[in-house]
């Protein structure tokens, strides 16, 4: 296998790992669908029957969002080491077979899945055309995040926040703050995995022979994404409600 083909296969590999959880140990051992269901049980959050179809769409869309995050994080590393551009070919292959992969990874027969939260018709709901349209939305959000935030980590955090908010509105799911934080943490852990994965594909000799930007020291430091009490509690919706109530009072007073 030549180097280009190898890197293409690595793009395929890193994309397929987007279907798995990074919060449960060992990481990448259980599907997101299974871990999300277990999270709801632990937090005693009830998924109503009328919400189930919406959550099915959200979870599938969320996996697509993670696949976009894989593309987004790669940009910095590919700008340093051009051969990494071959990974995008592997990403494209996963996009083309997304419905099949979604079904496979949700298969409980493999011991890691949960088919109960699989979309009813993934083959028709996630055509390549629809996937590309959703990626364009994420690309727009990423461009805005890069304009607003400074630094790779802050940009990713802003992208994750906007992406999850957009999908919650699109799929009409109640993204309560504990659930919101669950998906934030999952995505950031996946982002950490991507960083380590991409770094490992760049030979050390590259930085010795080419005037490329070496990894920033802080990127090598372990960062724990502790659950923010502000997100863990239900204060976030309350604060939003108080803000809106105050705004309405001001408008009525002026009227």
C-alpha positions as CSV (number, residue, x, y, z in Angstrom):
1,X,0.0,0.0,0.0
2,X,1.5,3.4,-1.0
3,X,1.4,6.4,1.3
4,X,-1.5,8.1,-0.4
5,X,-3.7,5.0,-0.3
6,X,-2.7,4.5,3.4
7,X,-3.7,8.1,4.3
8,X,-7.0,7.6,2.4
9,X,-7.7,4.5,4.5
10,X,-6.9,6.5,7.6
11,X,-9.5,9.1,6.6
12,X,-12.0,6.2,6.4
13,X,-11.0,4.9,9.8
14,X,-11.2,8.2,11.7
15,X,-14.6,8.9,10.1
16,X,-16.0,5.5,11.1
17,X,-14.9,6.1,14.7
18,X,-17.2,9.1,14.8
19,X,-20.1,6.6,15.3
20,X,-18.8,5.6,18.8
21,X,-18.7,7.2,22.2
22,X,-15.7,8.8,23.8
23,X,-17.2,9.3,27.3
24,X,-17.6,5.6,28.1
25,X,-14.6,3.5,28.9
26,X,-13.0,2.0,27.0
27,X,-13.4,4.8,24.4
28,X,-14.7,3.9,21.0
29,X,-16.1,0.6,22.3
30,X,-19.8,1.5,22.3
31,X,-22.1,3.2,19.8
32,X,-23.4,6.7,20.5
33,X,-26.9,5.4,20.4
34,X,-26.3,3.0,23.2
35,X,-24.4,5.4,25.4
36,X,-27.1,8.1,24.9
37,X,-29.8,5.7,26.0
38,X,-27.8,4.7,29.1
39,X,-27.2,8.4,29.8
40,X,-31.0,9.1,29.8
41,X,-31.6,6.2,32.2
42,X,-28.9,7.4,34.6
43,X,-30.3,10.9,34.6
44,X,-33.9,9.6,34.8
45,X,-34.8,11.7,31.7
46,X,-37.9,10.2,30.0
47,X,-38.0,10.2,26.2
48,X,-41.7,10.5,25.3
49,X,-43.1,8.5,22.4
50,X,-43.9,11.6,20.4
51,X,-40.3,12.7,20.7
52,X,-38.7,9.5,19.6
53,X,-38.7,10.1,15.9
54,X,-37.2,13.6,16.5
55,X,-34.4,12.1,18.6
56,X,-33.7,9.5,15.9
57,X,-33.2,12.3,13.4
58,X,-31.1,14.3,15.8
59,X,-28.7,11.4,16.6
60,X,-28.1,10.7,12.9
61,X,-27.6,14.4,12.2
62,X,-25.3,14.6,15.2
63,X,-23.1,11.8,13.8
64,X,-22.9,13.8,10.5
65,X,-21.9,16.8,12.5
66,X,-19.0,14.8,14.1
67,X,-18.0,13.8,10.6
68,X,-17.8,17.4,9.7
69,X,-15.8,18.1,12.8
70,X,-13.3,15.6,11.6
71,X,-12.9,17.6,8.4
72,X,-12.7,20.9,10.3
73,X,-10.0,19.8,12.7
74,X,-7.9,18.3,9.8
75,X,-7.6,21.7,8.0
76,X,-4.9,23.0,10.4
77,X,-2.8,19.9,10.2
78,X,-3.2,19.5,6.4
79,X,-1.9,23.0,6.0
80,X,1.3,22.0,7.7
81,X,1.6,18.6,6.1
82,X,-0.1,18.5,2.6
83,X,-0.2,14.7,2.3
84,X,-2.9,14.7,4.9
85,X,-5.3,16.0,2.3
86,X,-5.6,12.4,1.1
87,X,-7.7,11.8,4.2
88,X,-10.5,13.7,2.6
89,X,-11.0,10.9,0.1
90,X,-11.6,8.6,3.0
91,X,-14.1,11.0,4.4
92,X,-16.0,11.1,1.1
93,X,-16.3,7.4,1.0
94,X,-17.9,7.3,4.5
95,X,-20.3,10.0,3.4
96,X,-21.3,7.9,0.4
97,X,-22.0,4.9,2.6
98,X,-23.3,6.8,5.6
99,X,-26.8,5.0,5.8
100,X,-25.2,1.6,5.7
101,X,-22.6,2.5,8.4
102,X,-25.3,4.0,10.6
103,X,-27.3,0.8,10.4
104,X,-24.3,-1.4,11.0
105,X,-23.0,0.5,14.1
106,X,-26.5,0.5,15.6
107,X,-26.8,-3.3,15.2
108,X,-27.2,-4.8,18.7
109,X,-26.0,-8.1,17.4
110,X,-22.5,-6.6,17.4
111,X,-22.8,-6.1,21.1
112,X,-22.2,-2.3,21.0
113,X,-25.3,-0.9,19.3
114,X,-28.9,0.2,19.9
115,X,-31.1,-0.1,16.9
116,X,-34.1,1.4,18.8
117,X,-32.9,4.9,18.0
118,X,-32.1,4.4,14.4
119,X,-34.0,6.5,11.8
120,X,-36.9,4.7,10.1
121,X,-35.6,5.1,6.6
122,X,-31.9,6.1,6.7
123,X,-31.3,5.2,3.1
124,X,-33.8,7.8,1.8
125,X,-33.4,10.4,4.6
126,X,-29.6,10.5,4.2
127,X,-28.8,10.6,0.5
128,X,-25.5,12.1,-0.5
129,X,-27.2,15.2,-1.7
130,X,-28.8,15.8,1.7
131,X,-25.5,15.1,3.5
132,X,-23.7,17.7,1.4
133,X,-26.4,20.3,2.1
134,X,-26.0,19.7,5.8
135,X,-22.3,20.0,5.5
136,X,-22.6,23.4,3.9
137,X,-24.6,24.5,6.9
138,X,-21.8,23.3,9.2
139,X,-19.2,25.0,7.0
140,X,-21.0,28.3,7.3
141,X,-21.1,27.9,11.1
142,X,-17.4,27.1,11.2
143,X,-16.5,30.2,9.1
144,X,-18.5,32.3,11.6
145,X,-16.8,30.6,14.6
146,X,-13.4,31.3,13.1
147,X,-14.3,35.0,12.7
148,X,-15.6,35.3,16.3
149,X,-13.2,33.1,18.3
150,X,-9.4,33.2,18.7
151,X,-7.5,30.0,18.7
152,X,-8.2,26.5,17.5
153,X,-9.8,25.3,20.8
154,X,-12.1,28.3,21.2
155,X,-13.2,28.0,17.6
156,X,-14.1,24.4,18.0
157,X,-16.1,25.1,21.2
158,X,-18.1,27.8,19.5
159,X,-18.7,25.6,16.5
160,X,-19.9,22.8,18.7
161,X,-22.3,25.1,20.6
162,X,-23.8,26.5,17.4
163,X,-23.9,23.2,15.7
164,X,-25.8,21.5,18.5
165,X,-28.2,24.4,18.8
166,X,-28.9,24.3,15.1
167,X,-29.6,20.6,15.1
168,X,-31.9,20.8,18.1
169,X,-34.0,23.4,16.4
170,X,-33.9,21.5,13.1
171,X,-35.0,18.2,14.6
172,X,-37.3,19.8,17.2
173,X,-35.8,18.0,20.3
174,X,-35.7,19.3,23.8
175,X,-32.0,19.8,24.3
176,X,-32.1,20.2,28.1
177,X,-28.9,21.4,29.7
178,X,-27.7,18.0,31.0
179,X,-28.3,16.6,27.5
180,X,-26.7,19.6,25.9
181,X,-23.6,19.1,28.0
182,X,-23.5,15.4,27.2
183,X,-23.2,16.2,23.5
184,X,-20.7,19.0,24.1
185,X,-18.4,16.8,26.1
186,X,-18.8,13.9,23.6
187,X,-17.8,16.2,20.7
188,X,-14.9,17.8,22.5
189,X,-13.5,14.4,23.5
190,X,-13.8,13.3,19.8
191,X,-12.0,16.5,18.9
192,X,-9.2,15.5,21.3
193,X,-9.0,12.1,19.7
194,X,-8.8,13.7,16.2
195,X,-5.9,16.0,17.3
196,X,-3.9,13.0,18.6
197,X,-4.7,10.9,15.5
198,X,-3.7,13.6,13.0
199,X,-0.5,14.4,14.9
200,X,0.4,10.7,14.7
201,X,0.2,10.8,10.9
202,X,2.8,13.5,10.6
203,X,6.4,12.1,10.6
204,X,8.7,13.8,13.1
205,X,11.2,14.3,10.3
206,X,8.7,16.7,8.7
207,X,9.3,19.4,11.4
208,X,13.0,18.9,11.2
209,X,13.3,19.4,7.5
210,X,10.4,21.7,6.6
211,X,9.7,25.2,8.0
212,X,6.3,24.2,9.2
213,X,4.5,25.3,12.4
214,X,5.3,22.8,15.1
215,X,2.5,21.7,17.5
216,X,1.7,24.3,20.1
217,X,3.0,23.3,23.6
218,X,-0.5,23.6,25.1
219,X,-1.9,21.1,22.6
220,X,0.2,18.4,24.3
221,X,-1.3,19.0,27.7
222,X,-4.2,16.9,28.9
223,X,-7.4,18.9,29.4
224,X,-10.3,17.5,31.3
225,X,-13.7,18.6,30.1
226,X,-15.3,18.8,33.5
227,X,-19.0,19.3,33.5
228,X,-19.8,22.9,34.1
229,X,-22.3,23.3,37.0
230,X,-24.0,26.0,35.0
231,X,-24.8,23.4,32.3
232,X,-25.3,20.6,34.7
233,X,-28.1,22.3,36.5
234,X,-31.2,23.8,35.0
235,X,-30.1,27.4,35.6
236,X,-29.4,28.1,31.9
237,X,-33.1,27.9,30.8
238,X,-34.0,30.0,33.9
239,X,-31.5,32.7,33.1
240,X,-32.7,32.9,29.5
241,X,-36.3,33.1,30.8
242,X,-35.4,36.0,33.2
243,X,-33.6,37.8,30.5
244,X,-36.5,37.6,28.1
245,X,-39.0,38.6,30.8
246,X,-36.9,41.7,31.6
247,X,-36.6,42.6,27.9
248,X,-40.4,42.3,27.5
249,X,-40.9,44.6,30.5
250,X,-38.6,47.2,29.1
251,X,-40.4,47.1,25.7
252,X,-43.8,47.5,27.4
253,X,-42.6,50.3,29.6
254,X,-41.3,52.2,26.6
255,X,-44.6,51.6,24.8
